[in-house]
């Protein structure tokens, strides 16, 4: 059996040819909606409680269409003169702005469709979307927010009554989305950070103890150079050397750290902002001393887990990892 790759990257599905960025995910979704009537019908019915789209009427699935009345949209599903859905898809937890969605409203008038709705796809939880002010109506037009994980579930369910060609397509779609969306993409990279013995302002617990005693770690969400997506592994260093590597078992975005770490007190009130909060697995400690040499005192770096555990220093592990990536 042959294995295909592109620029050294394995191709597990036909959709992997598109890449894994936001436009790639959007186009994969649009193609599957166009090619699988069962998936198209199931998604619309599941999201909006309607079966109109399965009635045999001619349906248009438009990818990245442009109109002067609203610029580019991601995906439009249209039954001319009857129904229109605008799908706005985001990779990660980012949400579209109300201004952006409002700019698309005129698109519905262009098609003169009485049944209108927005579907927003992100990796954010419903709780997070509500907290960030995601509306249920945009100028009177219904808006539904779903996670990419919900789309995977809908595609999986649609396969049960699909044709053989649809089954093959949807199997590849669920694999592709499962690897590149919410679904964290697990790899062998470690995000190595420095821990301080000091306590955050208004807190009664040190940064070190949050990790060592609570099995938790937090950092700002998608700002100041911090990751926009949770890493597979966290590496912790203090006292001039690497102390442990831990798998990130669970994560969520929080605005009040004290809800999970009572010792943080009113820190979130005096320092408002959203944070990734990780629940960590058991520590894996290096069998030899791995010094912090080659890294700035407060520096944060990425490296491969095996390189980190066998290197003499974190700086060496970073260089080893970079050399491997160049050879890939």
KEMARBA-913346 format. One record per residue (C-alpha): residue number from 0; y, z, x. Coordinates in pm, 1 decimal. Example, Ala and Ser with C-alpha at 12.3 -4.5 7.8 and 13.67 -1.06 7.14 Angstrom:
BEGIN
+-----+----------+----------+----------+
!   i !       yy !       zz !       xx !
+-----+----------+----------+----------+
!   0 !   -450.0 !    780.0 !   1230.0 !
!   1 !   -106.0 !    714.0 !   1367.0 !
+-----+----------+----------+----------+
REM end
This chain:
BEGIN
+-----+----------+----------+----------+
!   i !       yy !       zz !       xx !
+-----+----------+----------+----------+
!   0 !      0.0 !      0.0 !      0.0 !
!   1 !    340.2 !   -103.0 !    140.2 !
!   2 !    638.5 !    131.8 !    160.3 !
!   3 !    989.9 !     -9.0 !    125.3 !
!   4 !   1296.3 !    128.3 !    302.1 !
!   5 !   1662.4 !     33.3 !    331.5 !
!   6 !   1844.4 !    108.3 !    658.2 !
!   7 !   1566.2 !    353.4 !    736.1 !
!   8 !   1599.4 !    528.0 !    398.6 !
!   9 !   1279.8 !    525.8 !    185.4 !
!  10 !   1311.0 !    348.7 !   -149.6 !
!  11 !   1119.8 !    551.3 !   -404.7 !
!  12 !   1247.1 !    353.0 !   -705.1 !
!  13 !   1419.9 !     24.2 !   -777.7 !
!  14 !   1736.9 !    221.7 !   -851.7 !
!  15 !   1748.3 !    357.5 !   -496.7 !
!  16 !   1871.4 !     11.3 !   -394.6 !
!  17 !   2200.1 !    106.8 !   -563.1 !
!  18 !   2248.7 !    418.8 !   -349.5 !
!  19 !   2313.9 !    766.6 !   -482.0 !
!  20 !   2688.5 !    786.5 !   -538.6 !
!  21 !   2860.1 !    816.8 !   -875.7 !
!  22 !   2886.6 !    441.2 !   -950.6 !
!  23 !   2517.6 !    400.8 !   -860.3 !
!  24 !   2410.9 !    672.3 !  -1104.9 !
!  25 !   2631.4 !    523.5 !  -1375.5 !
!  26 !   2495.4 !    172.3 !  -1326.3 !
!  27 !   2134.8 !    293.7 !  -1324.5 !
!  28 !   2194.9 !    471.3 !  -1655.7 !
!  29 !   2363.7 !    165.1 !  -1807.4 !
!  30 !   2085.0 !    -71.0 !  -1702.7 !
!  31 !   1819.3 !    159.5 !  -1849.2 !
!  32 !   2013.4 !    184.5 !  -2177.0 !
!  33 !   2032.2 !   -193.0 !  -2196.3 !
!  34 !   1665.6 !   -255.8 !  -2108.3 !
!  35 !   1502.2 !     21.9 !  -2312.5 !
!  36 !   1569.4 !     25.7 !  -2687.5 !
!  37 !   1368.5 !    348.7 !  -2719.3 !
!  38 !   1579.7 !    527.3 !  -2458.4 !
!  39 !   1902.2 !    390.4 !  -2606.5 !
!  40 !   1801.2 !    496.9 !  -2956.1 !
!  41 !   1675.9 !    836.2 !  -2844.2 !
!  42 !   1987.9 !    922.4 !  -2642.6 !
!  43 !   2226.4 !    827.6 !  -2923.4 !
!  44 !   2017.0 !   1004.0 !  -3187.0 !
!  45 !   1966.2 !   1314.7 !  -2974.2 !
!  46 !   2331.1 !   1343.0 !  -2877.9 !
!  47 !   2500.6 !   1237.7 !  -3200.0 !
!  48 !   2231.1 !   1287.1 !  -3463.5 !
!  49 !   2234.1 !    920.0 !  -3564.2 !
!  50 !   1972.2 !    646.1 !  -3572.1 !
!  51 !   2211.8 !    358.4 !  -3638.0 !
!  52 !   2158.9 !    214.7 !  -3295.0 !
!  53 !   1786.7 !    167.8 !  -3359.3 !
!  54 !   1844.2 !    -47.4 !  -3666.5 !
!  55 !   1796.7 !   -377.8 !  -3489.0 !
!  56 !   2162.9 !   -468.7 !  -3478.8 !
!  57 !   2289.9 !   -652.8 !  -3172.9 !
!  58 !   2400.4 !   -399.7 !  -2914.5 !
!  59 !   2622.8 !   -443.9 !  -2609.3 !
!  60 !   2591.1 !   -218.4 !  -2305.5 !
!  61 !   2893.8 !   -275.6 !  -2084.6 !
!  62 !   2909.9 !   -137.1 !  -1730.0 !
!  63 !   3245.8 !    -63.4 !  -1567.5 !
!  64 !   3438.4 !   -281.3 !  -1816.9 !
!  65 !   3812.8 !   -319.2 !  -1770.1 !
!  66 !   4079.0 !   -339.1 !  -2038.8 !
!  67 !   4456.3 !   -317.4 !  -2021.4 !
!  68 !   4437.6 !    -55.2 !  -2295.7 !
!  69 !   4255.7 !    193.9 !  -2073.7 !
!  70 !   4151.2 !     74.1 !  -1728.4 !
!  71 !   3785.2 !    103.5 !  -1629.1 !
!  72 !   3530.4 !    303.0 !  -1824.7 !
!  73 !   3184.1 !    386.6 !  -1690.6 !
!  74 !   2955.8 !    270.6 !  -1971.7 !
!  75 !   3030.5 !    143.3 !  -2320.3 !
!  76 !   2759.5 !    111.5 !  -2585.6 !
!  77 !   2889.8 !   -108.3 !  -2867.4 !
!  78 !   2759.2 !   -242.7 !  -3196.7 !
!  79 !   3055.6 !   -470.2 !  -3277.8 !
!  80 !   3240.9 !   -368.2 !  -3588.8 !
!  81 !   3017.0 !    -66.2 !  -3641.4 !
!  82 !   2962.8 !    179.8 !  -3354.5 !
!  83 !   3099.3 !    253.5 !  -3008.5 !
!  84 !   3018.1 !    517.8 !  -2752.2 !
!  85 !   3210.6 !    558.3 !  -2427.2 !
!  86 !   3009.0 !    735.4 !  -2158.0 !
!  87 !   3202.1 !    901.1 !  -1876.7 !
!  88 !   2962.7 !   1003.1 !  -1599.1 !
!  89 !   3041.2 !   1232.9 !  -1307.7 !
!  90 !   2827.6 !   1338.7 !  -1013.7 !
!  91 !   2844.4 !   1710.5 !   -951.6 !
!  92 !   3034.4 !   1968.9 !  -1152.8 !
!  93 !   3364.3 !   1779.9 !  -1172.3 !
!  94 !   3490.2 !   1719.3 !  -1526.1 !
!  95 !   3708.9 !   1430.5 !  -1642.0 !
!  96 !   4064.5 !   1518.9 !  -1730.7 !
!  97 !   4193.2 !   1511.9 !  -2086.5 !
!  98 !   4448.3 !   1256.7 !  -1968.2 !
!  99 !   4172.6 !   1026.9 !  -1844.7 !
! 100 !   3976.2 !   1049.8 !  -2168.3 !
! 101 !   4288.3 !   1000.7 !  -2378.2 !
! 102 !   4363.6 !    678.7 !  -2191.3 !
! 103 !   4034.0 !    537.6 !  -2323.7 !
! 104 !   4107.2 !    602.4 !  -2692.3 !
! 105 !   4265.4 !    261.7 !  -2747.7 !
! 106 !   3938.8 !     98.3 !  -2636.7 !
! 107 !   3784.3 !    197.8 !  -2968.9 !
! 108 !   4059.4 !     11.5 !  -3153.7 !
! 109 !   3992.2 !   -297.3 !  -2943.0 !
! 110 !   3642.6 !   -315.2 !  -3094.3 !
! 111 !   3745.2 !   -197.2 !  -3443.5 !
! 112 !   3445.6 !     35.9 !  -3468.8 !
! 113 !   3455.7 !    308.1 !  -3736.1 !
! 114 !   3190.5 !    526.1 !  -3567.5 !
! 115 !   3334.5 !    647.9 !  -3237.7 !
! 116 !   3246.6 !    913.8 !  -2982.5 !
! 117 !   3263.9 !   1012.7 !  -2616.0 !
! 118 !   2967.0 !   1130.9 !  -2412.5 !
! 119 !   3056.9 !   1311.1 !  -2088.5 !
! 120 !   2775.4 !   1351.4 !  -1833.1 !
! 121 !   2805.8 !   1597.4 !  -1545.1 !
! 122 !   2594.2 !   1857.5 !  -1371.0 !
! 123 !   2807.3 !   2142.9 !  -1507.0 !
! 124 !   2669.3 !   2395.1 !  -1751.8 !
! 125 !   2803.8 !   2407.9 !  -2106.0 !
! 126 !   2952.8 !   2749.6 !  -2031.2 !
! 127 !   3141.2 !   2611.8 !  -1732.2 !
! 128 !   3263.7 !   2307.7 !  -1928.4 !
! 129 !   3395.5 !   2529.6 !  -2208.0 !
! 130 !   3564.4 !   2761.3 !  -1960.2 !
! 131 !   3740.1 !   2464.0 !  -1802.0 !
! 132 !   3870.3 !   2351.5 !  -2140.9 !
! 133 !   3642.3 !   2055.6 !  -2214.4 !
! 134 !   3736.5 !   1965.7 !  -2575.0 !
! 135 !   3509.1 !   1869.5 !  -2862.4 !
! 136 !   3765.7 !   1620.3 !  -2991.8 !
! 137 !   3996.4 !   1376.7 !  -2811.0 !
! 138 !   4267.1 !   1260.0 !  -3050.1 !
! 139 !   4022.8 !   1311.9 !  -3336.2 !
! 140 !   3729.9 !   1137.7 !  -3165.6 !
! 141 !   3418.2 !   1355.0 !  -3117.0 !
! 142 !   3321.8 !   1442.6 !  -2760.0 !
! 143 !   2980.3 !   1568.2 !  -2650.2 !
! 144 !   2917.9 !   1709.3 !  -2303.9 !
! 145 !   2567.6 !   1693.2 !  -2155.8 !
! 146 !   2406.0 !   1753.7 !  -1819.4 !
! 147 !   2221.1 !   1486.7 !  -1627.6 !
! 148 !   1912.4 !   1704.3 !  -1674.5 !
! 149 !   1940.2 !   1639.2 !  -2049.4 !
! 150 !   1936.8 !   1264.4 !  -1985.1 !
! 151 !   1619.6 !   1303.3 !  -1780.8 !
! 152 !   1461.3 !   1494.1 !  -2070.5 !
! 153 !   1567.9 !   1223.1 !  -2317.0 !
! 154 !   1425.2 !    946.5 !  -2098.3 !
! 155 !   1100.4 !   1139.7 !  -2060.3 !
! 156 !   1067.8 !   1188.6 !  -2436.5 !
! 157 !   1154.2 !    822.8 !  -2506.4 !
! 158 !    861.2 !    707.9 !  -2291.1 !
! 159 !    612.7 !    834.9 !  -2549.1 !
! 160 !    689.9 !    549.8 !  -2793.1 !
! 161 !    812.8 !    291.8 !  -2544.7 !
! 162 !    653.0 !    -36.3 !  -2442.3 !
! 163 !    470.3 !    -56.4 !  -2110.4 !
! 164 !    765.6 !   -223.9 !  -1940.3 !
! 165 !    999.1 !     45.3 !  -2075.9 !
! 166 !    762.5 !    318.1 !  -1958.8 !
! 167 !    772.3 !    181.1 !  -1603.8 !
! 168 !   1151.6 !    155.9 !  -1611.4 !
! 169 !   1200.8 !    505.7 !  -1752.2 !
! 170 !    954.4 !    657.8 !  -1507.0 !
! 171 !   1165.4 !    519.0 !  -1222.6 !
! 172 !   1488.7 !    632.2 !  -1387.9 !
! 173 !   1368.8 !    991.9 !  -1429.0 !
! 174 !   1249.6 !   1000.1 !  -1068.6 !
! 175 !   1578.5 !    856.9 !   -944.1 !
! 176 !   1801.3 !   1087.9 !  -1148.8 !
! 177 !   1582.3 !   1385.6 !  -1068.7 !
! 178 !   1636.2 !   1326.2 !   -696.7 !
! 179 !   2007.0 !   1249.7 !   -705.0 !
! 180 !   2158.3 !   1468.6 !   -974.8 !
! 181 !   2143.1 !   1819.7 !  -1109.6 !
! 182 !   1926.1 !   1886.2 !   -994.5 !
! 183 !   1971.4 !   1976.6 !   -640.5 !
! 184 !   1856.3 !   1741.6 !   -372.7 !
! 185 !   1637.7 !   1952.6 !   -146.0 !
! 186 !   1634.7 !   1869.3 !    223.2 !
! 187 !   1584.0 !   2037.4 !    560.1 !
! 188 !   1951.7 !   2103.7 !    631.4 !
! 189 !   2090.6 !   2451.9 !    688.4 !
! 190 !   2452.4 !   2543.5 !    626.1 !
! 191 !   2528.3 !   2805.8 !    893.5 !
! 192 !   2812.5 !   3050.4 !    832.5 !
! 193 !   2953.1 !   3358.9 !   1000.8 !
! 194 !   2933.8 !   3696.3 !    824.0 !
! 195 !   3189.6 !   3969.8 !    871.8 !
! 196 !   3131.2 !   4345.2 !    865.6 !
! 197 !   3466.4 !   4378.4 !    690.3 !
! 198 !   3498.9 !   4423.3 !    315.7 !
! 199 !   3683.9 !   4173.9 !     95.3 !
! 200 !   4008.1 !   4309.7 !    -44.2 !
! 201 !   3947.9 !   4549.9 !   -337.4 !
! 202 !   3570.1 !   4549.6 !   -266.6 !
! 203 !   3345.5 !   4837.4 !   -158.8 !
! 204 !   3081.2 !   4619.1 !      7.8 !
! 205 !   3096.2 !   4412.9 !    326.3 !
! 206 !   3020.0 !   4044.1 !    355.1 !
! 207 !   2711.5 !   4131.1 !    562.8 !
! 208 !   2580.8 !   4372.8 !    302.1 !
! 209 !   2624.3 !   4122.6 !     20.4 !
! 210 !   2362.4 !   3912.8 !    201.1 !
! 211 !   2143.5 !   4180.8 !    356.9 !
! 212 !   2138.8 !   4432.8 !     70.1 !
! 213 !   2204.6 !   4217.6 !   -236.0 !
! 214 !   2031.9 !   3895.4 !   -135.2 !
! 215 !   2338.5 !   3704.2 !   -251.6 !
! 216 !   2608.9 !   3489.8 !    -94.1 !
! 217 !   2926.9 !   3342.8 !   -235.1 !
! 218 !   3191.8 !   3098.5 !   -120.9 !
! 219 !   3479.5 !   2903.1 !   -280.8 !
! 220 !   3371.4 !   2616.6 !   -502.8 !
! 221 !   3460.3 !   2272.2 !   -365.6 !
! 222 !   3779.4 !   2373.7 !   -184.9 !
! 223 !   3890.0 !   2446.8 !    169.3 !
! 224 !   3613.3 !   2233.2 !    315.2 !
! 225 !   3336.4 !   2431.4 !    144.2 !
! 226 !   3040.2 !   2238.0 !     -4.4 !
! 227 !   3071.8 !   2070.7 !   -342.2 !
! 228 !   2695.6 !   2093.9 !   -390.5 !
! 229 !   2472.9 !   2388.0 !   -299.6 !
! 230 !   2276.5 !   2355.8 !     25.3 !
! 231 !   1899.8 !   2394.4 !     41.6 !
! 232 !   1923.3 !   2661.9 !    310.3 !
! 233 !   2184.7 !   2906.8 !    431.4 !
! 234 !   2197.6 !   3031.1 !    791.3 !
! 235 !   2375.3 !   3357.5 !    866.7 !
! 236 !   2516.5 !   3464.3 !   1200.6 !
! 237 !   2701.8 !   3771.3 !   1321.3 !
! 238 !   2710.1 !   3977.8 !   1637.6 !
! 239 !   2703.7 !   3660.8 !   1847.8 !
! 240 !   2371.0 !   3523.2 !   1724.5 !
! 241 !   2178.0 !   3375.9 !   1432.9 !
! 242 !   2028.0 !   3649.8 !   1217.6 !
! 243 !   1835.9 !   3466.0 !    947.4 !
! 244 !   1781.3 !   3149.4 !    747.0 !
! 245 !   1733.9 !   3180.5 !    371.4 !
! 246 !   1640.9 !   2933.2 !    100.3 !
! 247 !   1892.0 !   2907.0 !   -185.3 !
! 248 !   1669.3 !   2987.2 !   -483.0 !
! 249 !   1933.4 !   2978.3 !   -756.1 !
! 250 !   2302.0 !   2905.2 !   -785.9 !
! 251 !   2582.3 !   2915.0 !  -1037.3 !
! 252 !   2959.7 !   2887.7 !  -1049.2 !
! 253 !   3140.6 !   3209.2 !  -1137.1 !
! 254 !   3500.3 !   3317.2 !  -1181.5 !
! 255 !   3428.9 !   3692.6 !  -1176.9 !
! 256 !   3218.5 !   3800.0 !   -879.5 !
! 257 !   3200.2 !   4158.9 !  -1005.9 !
! 258 !   2978.6 !   4048.6 !  -1295.5 !
! 259 !   2697.8 !   3996.9 !  -1043.1 !
! 260 !   2824.8 !   4214.8 !   -757.9 !
! 261 !   2988.0 !   4523.6 !   -913.0 !
! 262 !   3102.6 !   4638.9 !   -568.6 !
! 263 !   3348.0 !   4345.7 !   -563.1 !
! 264 !   3567.6 !   4542.8 !   -805.0 !
! 265 !   3885.7 !   4362.7 !   -906.3 !
! 266 !   3870.2 !   4115.3 !   -617.9 !
! 267 !   3842.9 !   3818.3 !   -855.0 !
! 268 !   4150.1 !   3934.0 !  -1045.5 !
! 269 !   4362.4 !   3967.8 !   -732.7 !
! 270 !   4214.4 !   3652.2 !   -578.5 !
! 271 !   4142.0 !   3420.8 !   -873.7 !
! 272 !   3929.8 !   3113.8 !   -823.4 !
! 273 !   3581.0 !   2981.2 !   -879.7 !
! 274 !   3292.6 !   3048.2 !   -643.8 !
! 275 !   2942.1 !   2924.9 !   -588.5 !
! 276 !   2712.4 !   3227.8 !   -608.2 !
! 277 !   2371.2 !   3185.0 !   -445.2 !
! 278 !   2061.5 !   3394.7 !   -499.8 !
! 279 !   1879.4 !   3388.5 !   -168.5 !
! 280 !   1512.3 !   3387.8 !    -81.9 !
! 281 !   1349.3 !   3614.7 !    178.0 !
! 282 !   1495.6 !   3594.0 !    529.3 !
! 283 !   1331.8 !   3380.5 !    796.1 !
! 284 !   1428.2 !   3535.1 !   1127.1 !
! 285 !   1424.5 !   3335.8 !   1453.7 !
! 286 !   1147.2 !   3438.5 !   1692.9 !
! 287 !   1391.0 !   3421.5 !   1982.3 !
! 288 !   1762.3 !   3475.4 !   2026.3 !
! 289 !   1968.9 !   3181.1 !   1902.2 !
! 290 !   2322.4 !   3246.0 !   2020.2 !
! 291 !   2640.4 !   3138.7 !   1844.6 !
! 292 !   2748.5 !   2945.3 !   2153.3 !
! 293 !   2910.2 !   2612.4 !   2074.9 !
! 294 !   3053.4 !   2719.1 !   1738.1 !
! 295 !   3400.8 !   2851.6 !   1663.5 !
! 296 !   3403.9 !   3222.5 !   1567.1 !
! 297 !   3457.0 !   3142.7 !   1198.0 !
! 298 !   3310.4 !   2792.6 !   1214.2 !
! 299 !   3069.7 !   2654.7 !    955.2 !
! 300 !   2816.0 !   2390.0 !   1061.8 !
! 301 !   2519.2 !   2189.9 !    934.4 !
! 302 !   2195.2 !   2146.0 !   1125.2 !
! 303 !   1825.7 !   2079.7 !   1066.7 !
! 304 !   1617.9 !   2389.2 !   1007.7 !
! 305 !   1357.7 !   2327.6 !   1279.1 !
! 306 !   1628.5 !   2242.2 !   1534.3 !
! 307 !   1808.4 !   2565.9 !   1448.1 !
! 308 !   1499.5 !   2783.2 !   1493.3 !
! 309 !   1390.3 !   2632.9 !   1827.4 !
! 310 !   1729.7 !   2583.7 !   1994.6 !
! 311 !   1886.1 !   2826.4 !   2239.9 !
! 312 !   2218.2 !   2815.3 !   2056.2 !
! 313 !   2360.0 !   2699.8 !   1727.4 !
! 314 !   2573.3 !   2446.2 !   1913.9 !
! 315 !   2255.2 !   2298.1 !   2065.5 !
! 316 !   2097.2 !   2278.2 !   1718.8 !
! 317 !   2398.8 !   2088.9 !   1583.4 !
! 318 !   2383.6 !   1838.3 !   1870.8 !
! 319 !   2008.2 !   1793.9 !   1831.3 !
! 320 !   2048.0 !   1729.6 !   1459.0 !
! 321 !   2324.1 !   1474.1 !   1515.9 !
! 322 !   2111.8 !   1287.0 !   1769.6 !
! 323 !   1823.2 !   1268.7 !   1525.8 !
! 324 !   2047.5 !   1130.6 !   1251.0 !
! 325 !   2167.3 !    853.1 !   1483.6 !
! 326 !   1806.9 !    750.1 !   1544.2 !
! 327 !   1712.3 !    747.9 !   1175.8 !
+-----+----------+----------+----------+
REM end
